Amino acid sequence: MSADAPVDVLHLGAAALPLYRAADPGHLRLDLAAAPAGTGALALLTALRHGTEVRCDRGTATLYAPDLPLPPVTGSRRLSAGHTNTLDIVDERYAVKWYAEPALGTTREQQLLTRLTRADCRVTPAAAGALTWHADGPPTTLAVVTAYLPGTTDGWTLLEHLDPLHAEDELRALCRSFGTVLAELHTALAPLPRGRLGSATRLARITARIAAARAACRGDLPVPELPLFTADLTAQDVHGDVHLGQFLVADGRVHMADLEGDPTERPHERSRPDTPLRDLASLRRSVLLAHLWRRAEHGDPPAARAGYDRALADLTDAYAVASGGLPAGWTAWLPLLELEKAAGEVLYARRFLPEWLPTARASYADAAASLEPEPHR
């Protein structure tokens, strides 16, 4: 078999989708461009509705259908296509997320969405099906299908266009709603009993992420002094990649999407339990990214930062109320976890989005400056 020959071809209705080995070891590549945009999604929903077998030339494809019957579907459109996934919308009711270069194995997104739907979680889109493929290895998720939320605007777009000097009340209200929804997600994800996460283990992860970001920038990033010890933490399943773009807002309702986890981490790293403070810190850092981006692009004055700081305080308070309180030592952990997220933004920009690197570096410098010389020793 030549290097360019497909590993398999999936036949979804009239769509023939070749599957290749990706350049990244342990990944596949699904060639969605081989069929007209949207035809595969429409055929997938039709197959889920009827329980039709998806034929493959070599391997085996498996459909995971919902408990409730699906209605007939008639049309689809491609909403977006990127380096990590492609999103098709079917009848404005369902979103089909195709993994462009899926890692071998079932994605945590498929697992978590199924679990959250069964738990009747109202802050994430309901799972409506999935498609996996396997030959010699484990089943690999190629697509997940969820309910589509029409008319939504993502949180980044909202804050990107929000002048904090003239709309601080709106900024603070949005941040409160994001904090509340994140807490609701964590409540739905929390297992019983919860595990413990040692401070030394968690600090080592932060140190490793900073070192990786510095290596990617050839050492050109500051390294603030980190504490040797702080309080141990409770661990559970978390979102793992929280940012403003994951919040979808429509008619005053807020949802969270995209449970793949951090794209700069390996699949097994994305699935390990962590402190919910990681997600809270990531969301706080994303709000400050919006501030730094607006300052660079729109010339927001230094006085705008105070409005964002008040919004962050509101966000954290709302999260604490909705989650029943913050863990011991949270004031020490939040700035450390924000620095870790800022280092991850640098790594993401270096790998996927080089034009974003100046903003990511500014965010890292901002997070590093926020740490006290000797915090909570």
KAVENZI-V367156 format. One line per field, one symbol per residue. ss: DSSP state (H for helix, E for strand, C for the rest). phi: phi as a letter, one per 30 degrees, with the letter a starting at -180 (. if undefined). A space follows every 10 residues. Layout:
ss: ???
phi: ???
//
This chain:
ss: CCCCCCCEEE EECCEEEEEE ECCCCCEEEE CHHHCCCCHH HHHHHHHHHH CCCCEECCCE EEEEECCCCC CCCCCEEEEE ECCCEEEEEE CCCEEEEEEC CCECCCCHHH HHHHHHHHCC CCCECCEEEE EEEECCCCCE EEEEEEECCC CCEEHHHHHH CCCCCCCHHH HHHHHHHHHH HHHHHHHHHC CCCCEEECHH HHHHHHHHHH HHHHHHCCCC CCCCCCCCCC CCEEEECCCC CCCHHHEEEE CCEEEECCCC CCCCCCHHHH CCCECHHHHH HHHHHHHHHH HHHHHHHHCC CCCHHHHHHH HHHHHHHHHH HHHCCCCCCH HHHHHHHHHH HHHHHHHHHH HHCHHHHHHH HHHHHHHHHH CCCCCCC
phi: .ddcdddabc cchdcccdbc ddddeibcbc ddddbeejdd dddddddddc iddcdbdbdb cbcccddddc ddbbabbdda bbdcabcccc hhbbccccdd bdddjddddd dddddddddh dccbdddbla bbbabccdec dcabbbdccd idbdddedde ccdddcbddd eddddddddd dddddddddd dbddccbddd dddddddddd ddddddchid bdbddcddba ddbdcadbdj bdaeddccba hicbbcbicd jdddcdeddd cddbdedddd dddedddddd dddddddcie dedddddddd ddddeddddd ddcijcdeid dddedddddd dddddddddd dcbeddeedd dddddddddd ddebdhd
//
